[in-house]
Amino acid sequence: MSGILYLCATPIGNLSDMTKRVEDTLREVDLIAAEDTRNSIKLLNHFQIKTPMTSYHEYNKVEKAEVLTAKLLEGMNIALITDAGTPAISDPGEVLVQKCYEKGIRVTSLPGACACITALTLSGLATRRFCFEGFLPADKKERRSILDILKTETRTMILYEAPHHLKGTLAELYECLGDRKITLCRELTKRFETVMPTTLEAAISFYETEEPKGEYVLVLEGKNFREIEEEKQKAWEEMTIEEHMEIYLSKGMDKKEAMKEVAKDRGTSKREIYQYLLEK
């Protein structure tokens, strides 16, 4: 019988956030796979946990996943931990989880601290609908593509950013999305926890004189539904009815269906569209 992979959430700052279940599990498993063993040994020493560790990180995630799944298939129980927070969230743990399911290995998650959810609850922004982007891609083309998608995102957006990239990222967000409400969170759960509800424009101005410190979670307001509808309406009105019709005809609609959609888009009746085309 194969072992079990335990996804163990560890504190994101305050060690008191370690759950009893995670603490017990880290003691009982045969092996702990840690993102950075040098960092995790401090956590284990604090709780006097002596379980052996092995490294599992971004740069060995594929080959090491094969090694770990082989051990699991032999019956070994393994706990996966990240430097801080919940494994597999913006983390190489997702690869190991996928490999486990491919090989029929049981996976279970022990919930606990998670920086993105902690920041969202502190943000003061809408929490009913949200999306998590993690760190934006380093590749310029891919990064721009993601930012273009976020332009019309109506959900609250959550991003991670390192201090040395913060100013550049704030400038990019402002250039691409315009001014929005944003809450900047840093040092979450720690002694010097900072939560700053502001706007993108004001945040850029603030960091012209202040140096960013610590890892950041950015919680950004989504686009207003009304703004999106107004922009769509303006776009329809700027094109001719013939051009508008062609959009739907090119999708395989017949003329009757296309006229119905055009009338709906432009806030008019199908009869008016028909009459206009008839006259033309």
Secondary structure, DSSP 4 states (H G I P E B T S, - for coil): ---EEEEE-B-SS-GGG--HHHHHHHHHSSEEEES-HHHHHHHHHHTT----EEE--TTTHHHHHHHHHHHHHTT--EEEE-SSB-TTSSSTHHHHHHHHHHTT-EEEEE----HHHHHHHHS-S--SSEEEEESPPSSHHHHHHHHHHHTT--SEEEEEE-GGGHHHHHHHHHHHH-S-EEEEEESTTSTT-EEEEEEHHHHHHHTTTS---S-EEEEEPPPPHHHHHHHHHHHHHHS-HHHHHHHHHTTT--HHHHHHHHHHHHTS-HHHHHHHHHH-
